[in-house]
Amino acid sequence: MSFYDALRHFADSYGLVMIFGLYLLLCGWHFLPRSREHVEDAKNSIFKEDDHV
């Protein structure tokens, strides 16, 4: 088995699981209680510099 085949096998099996786990982690990150303040700031950030009257 060549090095390329070994890397391809890893990417097809374990790499997919690792990427899916990272995706779930990043999507769930902002639902943690300690990140509520950052989520509120992000929600209201478009209204902070409202120059249109």
Helices and strands as residue ranges (DSSP letters): H 3-10, I 11-15, H 16-29, G 33-35, H 36-44, G 45-47
